[in-house]
């Protein structure tokens, strides 16, 4: 378990805390909650076939017409430090 937490802390520092100025403890807790949600619900993880931990794998797009006209939405989190990309429903 120690190795897993070390990996999470290193990822959190590299992707978030090294790029952001934190004002106080309340702000830090808000930023860490947002990163935790992003990390578990949106960010792909290489260890589980590039899937998100709390979401099923999306169905592959095999239709050439859909591949030529992909419509992808981007949503910024935490002032644009984190970005989420998704196909509209």
N, C-alpha and C positions, 0 to 999 in steps of 0.2 A: 504494500500500500504506500510505503514511503516513496518509492520510485514514481508511482502514478501522481502523487501530490507534487513531487519535485518537478515533474514534467508540466503539470498544470500551472504551477507558480512561474516557471520559466516562460511558458507561453503567454501568460497574463502580463508579465513584465515586458516581454519583447513586443507584443502586439498592442499593448494598451498603456501601461504605466510609464514606459520610456517616451511616449509620444504625447503625453497629456500632463498639464499642470493641475494638481489637486489642491484645493483651497483648505479643506478641513476634514474632520473625520466623517461628518454627515455626507459631504460630497464624495469622499472615497468610497463609502458604503454604497451610495447610489451608483457610482461608476462600476464597482465590482458586481453589483446585482445585474446591471445591464450586460456586462461582459459574460456573466454566467449564463444568462438567458441566451445570448448570441452563441456562446460556445456549445451549449447543449441542444438548442433548437434549430440553429441554422448552419453553423460552420461545419463543413465536411471533415470527416476524420479518416485518415488513410488506413488505419488499422481495421476498419469495418467496411471495406469496399467503397470508400469515399462516401459513405452515408452519414446522415446526421443521427446522433444517438437516440433522440426522442421522436424520430419520424421514420416512416417506412421508405424504402428505396423508391424513387420515382420510376414510372414506366419509361423505357427508352423510346425516343422518337425515331421511327423508322420510315415514315412517310416523307419522300423527297420534297413534296410541296410544303409541308410544315417546316422542314429544315431550312428551306430557302427563305421563309418569311417568319423567322422567330421573333416574337414580341416579348422582350425581357424587361421587367421593371426593376429599378434599383432604388433601395431605400437606405438612407444614411442613418446611422445610430451614433449617439454620443458626439454630435457636432461634426460628423463626417469621418471620424477615425475608423469606424467599422461600417462595412457596406454589406447589405443583403441583396442578392439577385434572385429573382423568381419569375416563373412564367405566370401570366395572369390566369385566373380560373375561368 
